[in-house]
Amino acid sequence: MQEVRCSSCNRKLAMGIFQKLSIKCPRCGTLNSLRVESPQYECHRAPVNLDERQSP
């Protein structure tokens, strides 16, 4: 999870996983708009069964 803090007063605003977020700071009133730069994709591969591989 990622911690989200206000860009002006550094108050902790949220913890979570997000792609795009707009949140107003209750302390100073700054509107903080955040988005993910490059999402982390999960790579799923099929299991390799060594018995089915053909040897030359």
N, C-alpha and C positions, 0 to 999 in steps of 0.2 A: 504494500500500500504506500501511497505517496502522501506526504504532509503538504498542506496548502497554507501559505502564510500571506498576509496582506503585504502588498508591495510598498505601502507607505509607512505603516506603523509596526509591521512585523508580527502582528497578532495572529495566533494560530486560528484558522478559519474552518479547516476540515481535514479529515484523513480519508483516503479512499482511492479507488481506481476509476479513472475517468478518461474520456476522449476529448470532451469540450465542456468547459465549466465557466459560468459567470456567477460571481458571488459578491455581495456588497458587505463591506466590513461594518459591523455594528459599532465599533469604536470611533473610527474616523470618517466613515461614509464613502470611502473609495470603492469604486466598482472594479473588481479584479476579474479579468477575462483570461482564461488559461485554456490551452489546448495541447494535445500530445504532438511532439515534433515528429517522431517516427514510432508508430506502434510496434510492440514486440509481438511477433507472430509465433505461434507454436508450430513446430515442425513435427509431424507424425510420419513415421516410417513403418513400413511393414516389417515384421520380424523376419530375420533371415534364418532359414532352416538349413543347417549345414548338410544334412542327409540328402536333401533334394538337389544340391549342386552337382553338376556333372564335371568330372575331372577329365582333362585332355588326354 
